[in-house]
């Protein structure tokens, strides 16, 4: 069955710019998105009754997450129909996705913060990838008007590395999720929003405390940290061409020298696939071949390097100097 006709825009709807697209929505975001007056690329609407699209759970889901609830149900499932997809977030919401519209049927009235986090990560990531934009699990900072990217890895450190550069006057582009558009010659990273998410120890180090910062979600200790406040510098609202992809490797040996190891494009492609955001979901949705080609184009245009450094927040100024030296930027 086809998509229900969009309702007329009402006073509660606004347009925001995030990840390089304009979103029109009536959703009460807590995250500080950039308001704009532009034609929307995507509409995000919350409803309390399911849209009339006919049965969609009759078939098997094309994806089921490995994380299970107490009753054994997967936390996230993805269903595909002829002209739309549905992400089912068990006990929270069903998200109906068309090429220009996402409708959230929220079932748990207390889960608005979860829905917001989900929209600004998996949902938007899937929507962007299905339209040819590369989505990286990464933070990025603007240095000399070019984006320096820190990829998320098991060894971590992307947020602390970005914050250290921000302390030196380099604006944040995005904290956790980087959208990259590709042309034949340029890879461009787009701004996220002027907020970071930090664990208490990191907030204590950079801000002198964390108790005053709101929680990201009630069930986690991670905190919302505003940018352009709390002494964290400024936010970059303009898209930036990518200059370097860093793969952080944080080691426990304090004697390891801080150094940068260039990664050849072929190995860089393997690393990007390994650390891929939404990799399994995109594969099950049949989008992995196109994405692999885009990742290959990305590593052909933007050099990647392994950034090896010892653990310890007190070492971050030295790590920052090595990064800026590698970029040929002023410390």
WOTAUR-V558434 format. One record per helix or strand. SS is the DSSP state (helix for helix, strand for strand). FROM is the first residue (numbers start at 1). TO is the last residue. If there is no record, write none. Layout:
BEGIN
ss	from	to
SS	FROM	TO
SS	FROM	TO
END
This chain:
BEGIN
ss	from	to
strand	14	18
strand	21	25
strand	34	35
strand	42	47
strand	63	64
strand	68	68
strand	74	74
strand	76	80
strand	85	89
strand	93	98
strand	101	106
helix	112	129
strand	134	136
strand	138	143
strand	146	151
helix	158	167
strand	172	174
strand	178	182
strand	187	190
strand	195	198
helix	200	207
strand	215	215
strand	223	226
strand	235	235
strand	240	251
strand	259	263
helix	265	274
helix	279	284
helix	288	301
strand	304	310
helix	313	327
END
